């Protein structure tokens, strides 16, 4: 049996961290407790800026030089926002008002909808190009530095997490498991040299290598 990936865990300055993104040399994290985005020095995790969100932030990703954020509003409805000049702007409903994790490659956006066990591939204006069926529940996804699409798989109770790969050129890809991952992990980010994840309920952020 493969050993669980070893995480370098550090205390998060954001209470109940969830989404993670890297932009302009800063590491951005969303905080459920304070409903804010925090910009941090990725080496020290010292907060250098913060922005009030219009609700609970979920997934975060850079697209064409700005952040796109999934935000939860009352009744669990989800909306997509752009962050521009320190403000949340351009509120757009997520398809079917649901969405959680998000990543992008160039101008193409990938939005996870766990209720439907799918990922939507969209253009930068959120027009849906196609659906990608998920073979498992998902606790996060991101592109690696090798250009491949990586995902954290989860069972129905969000236990037994595993890091693996999906061939998202297919509409119904199979999950290729690599290594088990800590059951607290939520979200996934690759900054070109290391992987990041948030340990929401432990109020920690962690890095690891595969």
HELIX and SHEET records of a PDB file:
HELIX    1   1 UNK A   74  UNK A   76  5                                   3    
HELIX    2   2 UNK A   95  UNK A   97  5                                   3    
HELIX    3   3 UNK A  114  UNK A  116  5                                   3    
HELIX    4   4 UNK A  200  UNK A  202  5                                   3    
SHEET    1   A 4 UNK A   8  UNK A  11  0                                        
SHEET    2   A 4 UNK A 204  UNK A 208 -1                                        
SHEET    3   A 4 UNK A 195  UNK A 199 -1                                        
SHEET    4   A 4 UNK A 185  UNK A 190 -1                                        
SHEET    1   B 4 UNK A  17  UNK A  23  0                                        
SHEET    2   B 4 UNK A  26  UNK A  31 -1                                        
SHEET    3   B 4 UNK A  36  UNK A  41 -1                                        
SHEET    4   B 4 UNK A  47  UNK A  52 -1                                        
SHEET    1   C 4 UNK A  56  UNK A  63  0                                        
SHEET    2   C 4 UNK A  66  UNK A  72 -1                                        
SHEET    3   C 4 UNK A  78  UNK A  84 -1                                        
SHEET    4   C 4 UNK A  87  UNK A  93 -1                                        
SHEET    1   D 4 UNK A 102  UNK A 105  0                                        
SHEET    2   D 4 UNK A 108  UNK A 113 -1                                        
SHEET    3   D 4 UNK A 118  UNK A 122 -1                                        
SHEET    4   D 4 UNK A 128  UNK A 133 -1                                        
SHEET    1   E 4 UNK A 137  UNK A 143  0                                        
SHEET    2   E 4 UNK A 149  UNK A 154 -1                                        
SHEET    3   E 4 UNK A 162  UNK A 166 -1                                        
SHEET    4   E 4 UNK A 176  UNK A 180 -1                                        
END                                                                             
